Amino acid sequence: RVAELIGIERSHRFIFKLIIMRMAFIPLTSSPHHHSLSGFHRTPLTCTSNSTPSSSSSTSRRPLSQPITADSFRHPIDIRATRLLKSLFPIEFLLRNILSIAEYSFYLDNLSSGVLITSTQLPHIHSLLTSACNSLNLKTIPELYIRSNPNPNAYTLAFQGRRPSIVLHSSLIDILSETELQAVLAHELGHLKCEHGVWISMANLLVLITESVGFNMVFIERVKSAVSQWVRSAELSCDRAALIVVKDPMVVVGVMMKLSGGAGGSGVVGKLDVKEYLKQVELYEKESKSTLGWMYRRSMNEGMSTHPLPVQRVKELIKYSESKEYKALLNE
């Protein structure tokens, strides 16, 4: 119906439907070559005292001061864009119907080719998921699957339909501690909480409509740029969700670091040092202030469209962890 409304030829409508389904998937990282996780990377279960804290740190977490809503942790750009799109409820209704079909296909694919994690199948991972759901005030616990894949990543359809679900690649589990793995789960839950699959699909559909109608190319490029900026901001929102759950920015930074430079079986993952990585982040900030550095930073951001640079995500996360907004959630 949407394809017909915007004038897409009948022979191309199946392809259009696949595009809409694909737009809804939110990976942790963009690709094994240029960082993607809801923006995260993956690494082994153990780490040294110089790396991120172990899972035992989760037992001392304080309760949040108030129930979490999506707007509790959304990035400001994410909030503005979502509120604008929510006013287009007829398109939202159509998209939710399309995504419900995609969700069932996603379910069957994972059921046939993955391993479902439950309270009796890898219960320690399932408990990390249920605890994160409680922290983010998610009423429905999504299904969680492991799929064999050498590229560490995680993704979700980011749509709270009848069967919300998350997929973890086996290589991701291999390189992360349990607390880091929970941070990844919380990042994906952040996408589900915000239903980024719905809103980002709607934004991309509007881009298709502007191209189809024949708007000025300058205007179309500005719309595409705005959507890309929002998509990157959505990743920052979900990094915040991860922090809200694990309550330690160094854990989330450790995930970024491992996804950037860790590899299963390489022997270096457990030796990576978060403090040294933070120095690297500061060095990048300093170097990117030059003219050439600014140009490189801008070109990299535009080239990676769906995810900010890992060092920029770390910088934004540290800034948020020190904000009054975050401390108010923790009742500090």
Secondary structure, 3 states (H helix, E strand, C coil): CHHHHCCCCHHHHHHHHHHHHHHHCEECCCCCCCCCCCCCCCCCCCCCCCCCCCHHHHHHCCCCCCCCCHHHCCCHHHHHHHHHHHCCHHHHHHHHHHHHHHHHHHHHHHHHHCEEECCCCCHHHHHHHHHHHHHCCCCCCCEEEEECCCCCCEEECCCCCCCCEEEEEHHHHHHCCHHHHHHHHHHHHHHHHHCHHHHHHHHHHHHHHHHHHCCCHHHHHHHHHHHHHHHHHHHHHHHHHHHHHHCCHHHHHHHHHHHHHCCCCCCCHHHCCHHHHHHHHHHHHHHCCCHHHHHHHHHHHHHCCCCCCHHHHHHHHHHHHCCHHHHHHCCC
